[in-house]
Amino acid sequence: MTGTATRYLYLARHGEASPDETALTDAGRRQATLLGRRLSNVPLTSFHHGPLPRARQTARLIADELTGVTPRVADTADDYVPHVPERAELPPDSADHFLRFLAGVTDEERRHGTELARRALRRFTGPVTEGTEDRHELVVTHNFLIAWLVRDALDAPKWRWLGLNHGNAALTVIRYAPGRAASVLVSNDMRHLPAELRWTGFPPELHV
């Protein structure tokens, strides 16, 4: 169906979580609040978040800084592996590395992730097909799904979600305009966070 208006998709990774991932840390709560303030002037029309505690708590803190939009849980925004590539799909020099990283994924997790990833593309991407008003949609989710949606926006191979890292409470924005290719307007943007809250959970060599 041909799109009639532009969709702006705002993707945010949850804030830093405790080691058991049952709650946000103090830093994670600060990250979420600051992201909410960053988004407070965006005319959001919908707000989705994953069902896990770290995504749910992040969404609640973001919502405290917003007006006119209610967070709603979406299973498609959960934490899952969107695609497990075969060796032949991967560049020969990095195939072993990626396959080791994915070695623990079970057949059930593979099937479940593939289905959710397909549904996420259908639900969150592409121009608006109903109505003529632009939409601004926020999804609070996890690193893998953000990487999957960025990969799709760039028409990259399915395996290329691997190696795309997103910081806690970082912001990525994708525009889907009628008759045009998707545009990644902002990627992994942390300018709303002070230096000590950027790249939490990542090794020092990734702190840019």
Secondary structure per residue as TSV (DSSP state, phi and psi in degrees):
chain	resnum	aa	ss	phi	psi
A	1	M	-	360.0	135.4
A	2	T	-	-73.2	135.3
A	3	G	-	-72.0	150.8
A	4	T	-	-115.9	-12.4
A	5	A	B	-153.7	171.0
A	6	T	-	-92.8	135.9
A	7	R	E	-102.6	129.6
A	8	Y	E	-108.0	117.3
A	9	L	E	-105.0	116.9
A	10	Y	E	-101.2	116.6
A	11	L	E	-111.4	128.1
A	12	A	E	-132.3	132.8
A	13	R	E	-78.6	149.4
A	14	H	-	-58.9	162.1
A	15	G	-	-70.8	169.7
A	16	E	-	-57.5	134.8
A	17	A	B	-111.5	160.7
A	18	S	-	-64.4	163.0
A	19	P	T	-55.1	-33.4
A	20	D	T	-88.4	1.8
A	21	E	S	62.0	23.8
A	22	T	S	-93.7	-11.6
A	23	A	S	-158.3	158.7
A	24	L	B	-76.2	148.4
A	25	T	-	-77.3	173.9
A	26	D	H	-57.8	-42.0
A	27	A	H	-63.2	-40.9
A	28	G	H	-63.0	-37.9
A	29	R	H	-67.0	-41.1
A	30	R	H	-62.3	-43.5
A	31	Q	H	-58.0	-45.4
A	32	A	H	-64.2	-43.0
A	33	T	H	-62.7	-43.7
A	34	L	H	-66.3	-36.2
A	35	L	H	-65.4	-40.5
A	36	G	H	-59.3	-41.4
A	37	R	H	-65.4	-37.2
A	38	R	H	-60.7	-37.6
A	39	L	H	-90.4	0.1
A	40	S	T	-64.8	-22.0
A	41	N	T	-100.5	5.0
A	42	V	S	-84.6	132.3
A	43	P	-	-78.6	66.5
A	44	L	-	-64.1	136.8
A	45	T	S	-107.6	-16.3
A	46	S	E	-155.9	158.4
A	47	F	E	-146.6	112.3
A	48	H	E	-117.2	153.8
A	49	H	E	-149.3	157.7
A	50	G	-	-71.5	163.4
A	51	P	S	-81.2	-14.3
A	52	L	S	-72.6	153.5
A	53	P	H	-55.3	-40.7
A	54	R	H	-66.7	-34.4
A	55	A	H	-75.9	-40.9
A	56	R	H	-62.8	-45.5
A	57	Q	H	-67.7	-38.2
A	58	T	H	-61.1	-45.2
A	59	A	H	-61.6	-40.3
A	60	R	H	-62.7	-41.8
A	61	L	H	-70.4	-37.5
A	62	I	H	-62.4	-45.0
A	63	A	H	-61.0	-29.8
A	64	D	T	-61.9	-21.4
A	65	E	T	-98.5	-0.6
A	66	L	-	-115.0	163.3
A	67	T	S	-132.0	149.0
A	68	G	S	82.5	8.1
A	69	V	-	-144.1	140.9
A	70	T	-	-115.7	126.8
A	71	P	E	-65.7	138.7
A	72	R	E	-132.8	137.8
A	73	V	E	-72.7	143.5
A	74	A	-	-139.2	123.0
A	75	D	G	-65.3	-25.2
A	76	T	G	-70.3	-12.6
A	77	A	G	-98.6	17.0
A	78	D	S	-75.1	179.2
A	79	D	S	-96.1	110.4
A	80	Y	-	-154.6	163.4
A	81	V	-	-87.4	115.3
A	82	P	-	-76.5	-25.1
A	83	H	-	-160.3	128.7
A	84	V	-	-106.4	110.0
A	85	P	-	-77.6	154.9
A	86	E	-	-80.2	159.6
A	87	R	G	-57.0	-37.4
A	88	A	G	-64.8	-21.5
A	89	E	G	-76.4	-22.7
A	90	L	S	-94.2	152.2
A	91	P	-	-60.9	134.4
A	92	P	T	-54.9	-34.9
A	93	D	T	-76.5	-14.3
A	94	S	T	-122.0	2.2
A	95	A	H	-59.8	-46.0
A	96	D	H	-60.7	-42.6
A	97	H	H	-60.0	-50.1
A	98	F	H	-68.0	-38.7
A	99	L	H	-68.6	-32.9
A	100	R	H	-65.0	-41.6
A	101	F	H	-60.6	-34.7
A	102	L	T	-98.9	5.7
A	103	A	T	-61.0	-28.7
A	104	G	T	-84.7	-1.4
A	105	V	-	-74.3	123.8
A	106	T	-	-81.4	167.1
A	107	D	H	-61.0	-39.0
A	108	E	H	-65.8	-42.5
A	109	E	H	-63.9	-36.7
A	110	R	H	-63.7	-47.7
A	111	R	H	-64.7	-44.3
A	112	H	H	-62.3	-46.0
A	113	G	H	-64.2	-41.0
A	114	T	H	-61.1	-42.0
A	115	E	H	-67.9	-45.2
A	116	L	H	-64.8	-38.4
A	117	A	H	-63.8	-39.8
A	118	R	H	-63.3	-44.2
A	119	R	H	-67.7	-34.9
A	120	A	H	-64.1	-40.9
A	121	L	H	-62.3	-40.9
A	122	R	H	-68.6	-37.5
A	123	R	H	-80.5	-39.4
A	124	F	H	-106.2	-11.5
A	125	T	-	-114.2	166.0
A	126	G	S	89.8	159.8
A	127	P	S	-61.5	162.1
A	128	V	B	-68.1	132.1
A	129	T	-	-110.5	-7.4
A	130	E	S	-124.3	121.5
A	131	G	S	87.6	175.7
A	132	T	S	-120.0	4.8
A	133	E	S	-92.5	138.0
A	134	D	-	-62.0	149.7
A	135	R	E	-120.2	142.6
A	136	H	E	-121.7	107.1
A	137	E	E	-115.9	129.1
A	138	L	E	-104.6	133.4
A	139	V	E	-127.6	117.5
A	140	V	E	-96.2	117.6
A	141	T	E	-148.0	-144.7
A	142	H	-	-127.7	166.9
A	143	N	H	-56.6	-44.2
A	144	F	H	-63.8	-42.6
A	145	L	H	-67.6	-40.7
A	146	I	H	-58.9	-45.7
A	147	A	H	-60.5	-40.2
A	148	W	H	-63.1	-43.2
A	149	L	H	-72.7	-34.9
A	150	V	H	-65.2	-44.8
A	151	R	H	-55.9	-44.8
A	152	D	H	-64.3	-41.6
A	153	A	H	-61.4	-29.7
A	154	L	T	-93.7	4.4
A	155	D	T	56.1	34.0
A	156	A	-	-83.6	160.4
A	157	P	-	-57.1	156.3
A	158	K	G	-59.4	-33.5
A	159	W	G	-69.9	-14.5
A	160	R	G	-76.4	-0.8
A	161	W	G	-63.8	-25.9
A	162	L	T	-66.4	136.3
A	163	G	T	88.6	-0.2
A	164	L	-	-97.8	110.9
A	165	N	-	-104.0	140.8
A	166	H	-	-130.8	130.0
A	167	G	-	-73.6	160.6
A	168	N	T	-59.5	129.3
A	169	A	T	62.2	19.4
A	170	A	-	-77.5	158.0
A	171	L	E	-118.8	133.0
A	172	T	E	-125.8	135.8
A	173	V	E	-127.3	127.5
A	174	I	E	-118.7	134.1
A	175	R	E	-107.4	131.2
A	176	Y	E	-117.6	99.6
A	177	A	-	-103.8	145.1
A	178	P	T	-57.6	135.3
A	179	G	T	72.6	12.9
A	180	R	S	-137.1	156.1
A	181	A	-	-68.4	153.3
A	182	A	-	-60.3	146.3
A	183	S	E	-123.9	127.7
A	184	V	E	-85.6	102.7
A	185	L	E	-79.1	-37.4
A	186	V	E	-141.9	138.7
A	187	S	E	-135.0	124.2
A	188	N	E	53.5	42.1
A	189	D	E	-82.4	125.4
A	190	M	-	-120.3	20.7
A	191	R	T	-66.4	-16.3
A	192	H	T	-80.8	-6.5
A	193	L	S	-106.3	139.2
A	194	P	-	-67.8	163.4
A	195	A	G	-54.9	-38.0
A	196	E	G	-72.2	-11.8
A	197	L	G	-105.2	6.7
A	198	R	S	-94.9	144.5
A	199	W	S	59.2	31.0
A	200	T	T	-62.3	138.3
A	201	G	T	86.0	-4.3
A	202	F	S	-106.4	150.8
A	203	P	-	-65.5	156.6
A	204	P	G	-54.5	-32.5
A	205	E	G	-67.6	-14.4
A	206	L	G	-98.0	-1.4
A	207	H	-	-79.2	103.0
A	208	V	-	-98.7	360.0
